[in-house]
Each structure stands twice: as C-alpha cells, then as structure tokens.
Amino acid sequence: MYHKLGLLNTFLNPAGNFKKMFVAVELLTEEQTSKLIEFINQNRKELIISEGNVQDSILFMIINEDLRAYSVKRYNQTMTKLVEYFKTEGIKPEYRCAFCGEEGVNHISIMNDVAFPSHKECEEKA
C-alpha cells in the first residue's frame, strides 16, 4: 500500500491525496489478465477503488477515499472481494523471487515503496 497525503491537497486539491494498493500475483496468462482487468472495472464500487490495472502480473488499484478514510473495515471488504475472485479464477499469490524468478523465498524486498518476495542473497546482489 502506498499513501500520498499533502495538507494543502486536503483543501485545494483533494484528488491529490490518494492510496494505491499493489498486489503481486503469479504470472498471469493474457486471458487471465484481461479477465482481471474486466473484473476490476466492473466492480470498482464494491472494491472501493477509483481505478485499477494489471501490469507484469502486478495488480494496482487507486483507492477511493472520498470523504471517508480507507479504514481497516474497507480494506477487508476490498481484499475479501479480490480473494473470492482469485479463488474462482485459480490465481495465486506470487511466491517466486522478484529478482531471479525461483521459488523458496525467504525475504521481502521493498522497491519503489512496493513489497516483493525475494531471496536475501538476490537482493544483496542487485
């Protein structure tokens, strides 16, 4: 989850404050990617997002905060809906190293404010 908050934006440009959620999933086929994008677009209200997309098997969504804060309850609603869809489509979380692509990850790396599974050794090499 990435959060951008500026005090001036609160009054002058509320749209300038936002949260962006990133969800790394296993490598998706083109069909799975297009179906996931379609699902996101058709369920924006239920997911409580203003927009979403998939790029390189990473789902990213901009959270709709309007006048209400994005609470734990709202986060859980979003994740419950996503997990139900993932189960239906057989989409699994990413468990391979973001650097080498191998399984058996033992570390979480942070790149551009986004957490990815990795091997500690691979991160140190990069």
PyMOL commands that set and color helices and strands:
alter all, ss='L'
color gray80, all
select helices_A, chain A and resi 7-12+14-16+30-42+44-47+72-89+120-125
alter helices_A, ss='H'
color red, helices_A
select strands_A, chain A and resi 2-4+18-24+49-55+58-63+107-111+114-118
alter strands_A, ss='S'
color yellow, strands_A
deselect
rebuild
show_as cartoon
